[in-house]
């Protein structure tokens, strides 16, 4: 049976980041991270909207922790 991946939009990604203690993350931060930076947040385009996979969000948040330390 195939494994279904869970996707989030920018608002849901922000809420997930807040839940993990990254209170400085906004929807704008998520959108900018998808297009700019040394380690951009991987995105999946569905129609005209960008969505982010749960695993990619976790990896992005980990990279933020490493850069802050």
Secondary structure, 3 states (H helix, E strand, C coil): CCCCCCEECHHHHHHHHHHCCCCCCCHHHHHHHHHCCCCCCCCEEECCEEEEEHHHHHHHHHHHHHHHC
